[in-house]
Amino acid sequence: MMDELTARISARMAAPLPGLQAQLKMAGPLRTKAAESFSLDSSKARIGAVLIALYPDEMGTIRTVLMKRPDYDGTHSGQISFPGGKVEDVDVDIVATALREAEEEVNIKPSEVRVIGQLTELYISPSNFLVHPILGILDKPPVFIPNQREVQSIHLPELEYLLRDDIISEKDIVLSSGYKLRTPYFEVDGHVVWGATAMIIAELKDLLQGIDLKV
């Protein structure tokens, strides 16, 4: 069912990725200024990965998987993200990290995912993570089970919804440090999706431009 879509996306990923310029469309002014004036040092960053999982629902509509992290005393408290986390010793590579974390957090089984490539890595300076977005295709909906400790809620937006321009807006975000930041965001299920996740979605959006997403 998903073979033709997988082939279309795989062919697009064989070309140069949209990269940083696409990511910066959803970056705040500080990140954009940093990209224009100096390089962010990620040489000592912790390494992590997230899974961008695309799957058809019962009606054949392509959806992806986001999750809301619980509130806690930390940098990414309460934020919407793709399933993912840091590299562990058990992981043979960065793909294994993304698949393991997706299973641990929302119960996506690694055996059900066809990994078709990676988007551009992204450095998150507040938490000192260099994140690798892994793109994977599933032939059917997973049986989602949220990890009670790591996931407050699961969100399954239609892929075509994420590609719309009218879900993008801008607002002030108050960081955990108390600093107020003006930043663009996507509105998904009434939630504000900003920061690294929004930057990853921005590259995905550019990547999929012109591709027939029907299955």
Beta strands, then each sheet from edge to edge (+ up, - down):
strand 1: 46-56
strand 2: 62-64
strand 3: 66-68
strand 4: 80-81
strand 5: 84-86
strand 6: 114-118
strand 7: 122-124
strand 8: 129-137
strand 9: 153-155
strand 10: 168-174
strand 11: 180-188
strand 12: 191-193
sheet 1: 2+ 1- 5+
sheet 2: 2+ 1- 8- 6+
sheet 3: 2+ 1- 8- 7+
sheet 4: 4+ 3- 9+
sheet 5: 10+ 11- 12+
end
